[in-house]
Amino acid sequence: MKVDVKTLDGKKMTADAADTLVGSALRIAPGFVATAVDEAAGVETTIEAHFSPAKVRYIPTTIVNRAIGDELDEARMRHTITQGILQAAVPHCIALRLDEGPDAQWLTVADLTTGDGRIIPPWMASAVVKRGMKDERWDVIEILYGAAVLAGAPPVKLISLELDVPQRTAEDWIRKARDSGRLVGMTATIGRPASG
């Protein structure tokens, strides 16, 4: 799903807008406005969401559906996919650094996202599942876990899909990432309890 993501004051979302620390290494935007168009239904949906520190996720505060064109499908207009729009928008609102040096640039997770909608590029996914890549693996787990939690989606499922590993492996890696000091302050309330 293609979304146009802007800051709360209407500017293009960039890594600079992400100024709120979440977890051990992620910065996020305090809120966003995302717009997606469903051409088949003839509906444009705009969502305004704000980060809730208490819930550690983005909470939609405004949802506006607008007909575009003459082919409005009223039934589909009532069933827009708010969750899908949130999940597509959140990677634009999370910033991270891939390097640790003083000149390291902040990037949004969307800058890493591939054209097929995956959050982590295939080269990165294949690298972190190899033995001996623990620190890099925990970094990627934090990115994926954070993206899922902030969008209100199940992190185990996202990690399993993104890294092409069984859900039990994803659960184990979440526990180990948390034990290594990652995922600070981030807790999922969706999905399997063990992934917490």
C-alpha positions as CSV (number, residue, x, y, z in Angstrom):
1,M,0.0,0.0,0.0
2,K,1.4,3.4,-1.0
3,V,0.9,6.1,1.6
4,D,1.9,9.8,1.6
5,V,3.2,10.5,5.1
6,K,3.6,14.0,6.5
7,T,4.5,15.6,9.8
8,L,1.7,16.9,12.0
9,D,2.4,20.4,10.6
10,G,2.1,19.2,7.0
11,K,5.8,18.9,6.0
12,K,7.2,15.8,4.3
13,M,8.2,13.2,6.9
14,T,12.0,12.8,7.1
15,A,14.4,11.3,9.7
16,D,14.8,14.9,11.1
17,A,11.2,14.8,12.2
18,A,11.9,11.8,14.4
19,D,13.1,13.3,17.6
20,T,11.5,11.0,20.3
21,L,13.7,8.2,21.6
22,V,12.0,4.8,21.8
23,G,13.9,1.6,22.7
24,S,17.7,1.8,22.8
25,A,18.4,3.1,19.3
26,L,15.2,4.2,17.5
27,R,13.9,7.8,17.2
28,I,10.3,8.4,16.1
29,A,8.1,11.3,15.0
30,P,5.7,12.4,17.7
31,G,2.8,12.0,15.2
32,F,2.0,11.9,11.6
33,V,-0.7,12.4,8.9
34,A,-0.9,9.6,6.4
35,T,-3.0,9.5,3.2
36,A,-3.7,6.5,1.1
37,V,-5.9,6.1,-2.0
38,D,-8.0,3.0,-2.8
39,E,-8.6,3.5,-6.6
40,A,-10.9,0.5,-6.8
41,A,-13.2,1.8,-4.1
42,G,-12.9,5.4,-5.1
43,V,-11.9,6.4,-1.6
44,E,-9.1,8.5,-0.1
45,T,-8.3,7.9,3.6
46,T,-6.4,10.2,5.8
47,I,-5.3,9.2,9.3
48,E,-3.8,11.5,11.9
49,A,-2.0,9.5,14.6
50,H,0.0,10.5,17.7
51,F,2.5,8.6,19.7
52,S,1.3,7.4,23.1
53,P,4.2,6.9,25.5
54,A,1.9,5.0,27.9
55,K,0.9,2.5,25.1
56,V,4.2,2.7,23.2
57,R,2.4,3.0,19.9
58,Y,0.7,5.4,17.5
59,I,-2.9,6.0,18.3
60,P,-5.2,7.3,15.4
61,T,-7.0,10.4,16.5
62,T,-8.7,11.4,13.2
63,I,-9.8,9.2,10.3
64,V,-11.3,10.9,7.3
65,N,-12.6,9.0,4.2
66,R,-13.3,11.1,1.1
67,A,-14.8,10.0,-2.2
68,I,-12.7,10.5,-5.2
69,G,-14.4,10.2,-8.6
70,D,-17.7,8.9,-9.7
71,E,-17.1,5.2,-8.9
72,L,-17.6,5.3,-5.2
73,D,-18.2,2.0,-3.6
74,E,-20.1,3.0,-0.4
75,A,-19.7,-0.5,1.2
76,R,-16.0,-0.4,0.8
77,M,-15.8,3.2,2.1
78,R,-17.2,2.0,5.4
79,H,-14.5,-0.7,5.6
80,T,-11.2,1.2,4.9
81,I,-8.2,-0.6,6.3
82,T,-6.9,1.8,9.0
83,Q,-4.5,-0.8,10.3
84,G,-2.9,-1.3,6.9
85,I,-2.4,2.4,6.5
86,L,-0.8,2.6,9.9
87,Q,1.5,-0.3,9.1
88,A,2.5,1.4,5.8
89,A,3.1,4.8,7.5
90,V,5.0,3.8,10.6
91,P,8.3,3.0,8.7
92,H,8.4,6.6,7.5
93,C,8.3,7.8,11.2
94,I,11.1,5.7,12.6
95,A,14.7,6.9,12.3
96,L,17.9,5.0,13.0
97,R,21.6,5.0,12.2
98,L,23.3,2.1,10.5
99,D,26.8,3.3,11.6
100,E,28.0,4.5,14.9
101,G,30.6,7.1,13.8
102,P,30.2,10.8,14.5
103,D,29.2,11.4,10.8
104,A,26.6,8.7,10.8
105,Q,23.4,9.8,9.1
106,W,19.9,9.2,10.5
107,L,17.7,7.3,8.0
108,T,14.0,6.4,8.2
109,V,13.1,2.7,8.1
110,A,11.2,3.6,4.9
111,D,14.6,4.5,3.4
112,L,15.6,0.9,3.8
113,T,12.2,-0.5,2.7
114,T,12.2,-2.3,-0.6
115,G,9.7,-1.9,-3.4
116,D,7.9,-5.1,-2.5
117,G,6.8,-3.6,0.9
118,R,9.3,-5.4,3.0
119,I,10.8,-3.3,5.8
120,I,14.3,-4.9,5.8
121,P,16.1,-5.3,2.5
122,P,16.8,-8.9,1.5
123,W,20.5,-8.5,1.9
124,M,20.1,-7.4,5.5
125,A,17.6,-10.1,6.3
126,S,19.9,-12.8,4.9
127,A,22.9,-11.4,6.8
128,V,21.4,-11.2,10.2
129,V,20.1,-14.8,10.3
130,K,23.6,-16.2,9.9
131,R,25.4,-17.5,12.9
132,G,27.7,-15.1,14.7
133,M,25.7,-12.0,13.8
134,K,24.1,-11.4,17.2
135,D,24.6,-7.7,17.6
136,E,23.4,-7.0,14.1
137,R,20.5,-9.4,14.5
138,W,19.4,-7.6,17.7
139,D,19.6,-4.3,15.9
140,V,17.2,-5.6,13.2
141,I,14.9,-7.3,15.7
142,E,14.6,-3.9,17.5
143,I,13.8,-2.2,14.1
144,L,11.1,-4.8,13.2
145,Y,9.7,-5.1,16.7
146,G,9.5,-1.3,17.1
147,A,7.8,-1.0,13.7
148,A,5.2,-3.7,14.6
149,V,4.5,-2.3,18.1
150,L,4.2,1.3,17.0
151,A,1.7,0.2,14.3
152,G,-0.2,-2.0,16.8
153,A,0.7,-5.2,14.8
154,P,2.0,-8.6,16.1
155,P,5.8,-8.4,16.2
156,V,6.4,-12.1,16.1
157,K,4.5,-12.4,12.8
158,L,6.3,-9.5,11.2
159,I,9.8,-10.7,12.3
160,S,9.0,-14.2,11.1
161,L,7.9,-12.9,7.6
162,E,10.7,-10.3,7.2
163,L,13.5,-12.7,8.2
164,D,11.9,-15.8,6.8
165,V,12.3,-17.7,10.1
166,P,9.7,-19.8,12.0
167,Q,7.6,-17.9,14.6
168,R,9.3,-19.9,17.4
169,T,12.7,-18.5,16.3
170,A,11.2,-15.0,16.1
171,E,9.9,-15.4,19.7
172,D,13.3,-16.6,20.9
173,W,15.1,-13.8,19.1
174,I,12.8,-11.2,20.7
175,R,13.5,-12.6,24.2
176,K,17.3,-12.6,23.5
177,A,17.2,-9.0,22.0
178,R,15.3,-7.9,25.2
179,D,17.8,-9.7,27.4
180,S,20.7,-7.9,25.6
181,G,19.2,-4.5,26.4
182,R,17.2,-3.9,23.2
183,L,13.5,-3.2,23.2
184,V,13.7,-1.0,26.3
185,G,10.2,0.3,27.1
186,M,8.6,-1.5,24.1
187,T,6.0,-4.2,24.9
188,A,3.6,-5.8,22.5
189,T,0.1,-6.4,23.6
190,I,-0.8,-8.1,20.3
191,G,0.3,-11.6,19.2
192,R,1.6,-14.4,21.3
193,P,2.1,-13.6,25.0
194,A,5.7,-15.1,25.1
195,S,6.9,-12.4,22.7
196,G,5.8,-9.7,25.1
